[in-house]
Every structure is written in C-alpha cells, then in structure tokens.
Amino acid sequence: MRIPFVDLKAQYLSLRSEFDTAILNVVGETAFISGKYARDFEEAFARYLRVNHCVAVANGTDALEIGLQAIGVEPGDEVIVPANTWISTSEAVSNIGATPVFADIDADTYNIAASDFEAKISPRTKAVIPVHLYGLPCDMDAIMSVANKHGIKVLEDCAQSHGATYKGKTTGTFGDVATFSFYPSKNLGAFGDAGGIVSNSAEVADRARLIANHGQISKNRHTLEGRNSRLDGIQAAVLSVKLPHLESWLEARRRAAAKYNELLADVDGVKIPFEPEGHRHTYHLYVVQLDNRDEVGARLNAAGIDTGLHYPISLPFMEAYSRFGHKPADFPVSYAQMGRILSLPMYAELTDEQIGYVVEHLKKAVN
Ligand SMILES: *Cc1c(COP(=O)(O)O)cnc(C)c1O
C-alpha cells in the first residue's frame, strides 16, 4: 500500500464542480485582486472564528510581519518566539527589524512554555508569539497572564490551528492580533499562497489593511509607506468553497488521531500526542516520539508510507541563527525532542485501513 503524507487531490475531487465554478466566476468577472471575493471570505472567516475583523493577505509569513507592525512592534524591539516552530515565526520578527528571542517548549504539548517565556522577558520585550503548533492550542491562560503582568503584546500564530479551541474559544481570539496561513497543505488551504490577519480591535485591523495595501487610505492618498500583500480573487473563492466544510474535516482529523491513539496506546517506546483537558487539538500534524526515530522512519518509507519531521532542527540551532551562539543546554526540552519526533500521515480522508497499515509497520519497526 502507498500512503502519502497528505492527499490534496482527494479534497479537490470531493468538491470539484464547486471549485471549478467558483474559479470560472472570478475569471469571468476579472475580480483578480482583493475585491468582492476577498471581502466575502474575510467576513465568513471572521464569523467562523467569532472575531470582529479579518484582513486577507498574500500568505502567512506576510500576515506575521504585518500583524507585528499593526500592534506596534518596531526595529530594535524584542519578540519572544518558541524554539520549535516553522521559521516564518522568527523570520517575520527579523524581517521588520526586531530581534527574535527564543523560549523553550513544554515536553508534552510541544508548545511554548509559559515559564520560559516569562524568563526571557527583558526591558526591550514588546511582544510574544505563541504558536499553536501541530493544531494544539497553547496554554492561553498562562500566556495571557504573563503577558498582561508585564505589559507585553500577544500575536497568536494560528497557521496550524484553524478552528482549534481552548476552553471553548477559537485560537486567534485571545491575543491582540492573530495570523493564519492558507498554504495548500494547511488545515484550511487555498490553491496557492494565501494568509489572513484577525483581531477584535478595529484599530489593529485597519492598520493591518493599510500596511498590506501600500498605506493607501483612499484613492491616491497614502498615509504611510506600506507594501503589497493582498489576497487574489481565485484563492479567496476557493477558501469560501472550503470554509463550510472545515468543521467536518477537523472532526475527521480528530477521528483519525483517535484511531492512531487507540492502536498505539499500549505500544512500548511510542509517545503519542497529548491533548490537555479543555484543548481541542485539530491535528494539522500527528506527531509521535520514538527512541529509534530515523530507523523507524526509513522502515515506514520502505513500506510505502510517507512521513515528515516537524522540525528536525529547532530554530536556535539552525545555521540562520548561529549569530546567537545557542547551545543545546539553552533549550533542553526542544533539543531532547528534535531527534525523536516523527510525523505520521494525517488528513481528513485517511481511512482506518490506512491507519491500520501505518501502525502495523510502525510496531514492527519499533520492536
Ligand atoms: C505555514 C506556517 C507559516 C507561514 O505560512 P506561509 O503561508 O507559508 O507563509 C507560519 N507559521 C507557521 C507555524 C506555519 O506552519
């Protein structure tokens, strides 16, 4: 059996005529950039999250940069980010002239540890970026309480957590601003690059929209120098077709994860994902820990099963950050897990038969 890591084609085929019609409508109306389709998606996504404002932009990395600027992060400021995340989170901080400061993660949730976030605060700290990694919400009570105590702004990176909830509230509605990626393989993915910024503050949302469209407040009037980061009509129309199905896709991912959990619960040497009380994990990724990770990965690949590593080198140890001179002992938790984690195939259309096949080969390789 061949089991891909993700299967984008299955989702396309399941709604093919709706996608094709939506795309042809955009082309027929030449509604290529921003415009009606982007506005419709912004409204629908804000309603889904139960947040006041959404600004659609070109991709999730732009969303981070613009989101940081919209809450007032300036060159010279420090922004605290988790050691284990995709590089966009820290790259966005550097790209606007601020400095990323890494914090270690929690050993069970893989998310930023509130205690290390607090330990990394300096007089220059302006903001923190909790990343709801793999689709699991961060401990937002702990993070918001540290942030409020020290007067630090919060940008939630929700690129992997569309629809994930913490104590009944969706991720992206706790901080000052939140950002989303709609990269094709994300839990809500377009047919190209796309991103979004959400906030309950009209002031933050207006500033984000201004920055994303050349600082143009009205035709030929620019109140600041911004940039070009707008959502195109085709991506917006595709996302609007997908959004009504997101909940059922997230439930399908949770069902697949529950099946993996059930079959792996008693397997020695396999640490399955943890879903703390009150957290709704949406399993963008299903990540396990193993003693012999590389060998297991190779054996699965040989059996036709694709796997991933998220992420094989935590950011403080990445060449791009050699300037900080970090050592393993600076981020012991992040360092300890990076050689042990393995991401198994995960998508809404994954069948019990496929999960059974993955687990059968995983068990053989572990023993
Ligand atoms: C995918 C991702 C991003 C960036 O999104 P793009 O749309 O690819 O620019 C940012 N942060 C995290 C955690 C991501 O997984």
The ligand as an ORCA input file, in Angstrom:
! r2SCAN-3c Opt
* xyz 0 1
  C       2.957     27.601      7.411
  C       3.365     28.404      8.586
  C       3.611     29.792      8.499
  C       3.739     30.537      7.208
  O       2.770     30.460      6.296
  P       3.009     30.719      4.733
  O       1.629     30.919      4.240
  O       3.664     29.503      4.176
  O       3.851     31.934      4.573
  C       3.861     30.491      9.669
  N       3.903     29.875     10.861
  C       3.708     28.546     10.988
  C       3.763     27.918     12.336
  C       3.450     27.759      9.853
  O       3.270     26.450      9.992
*
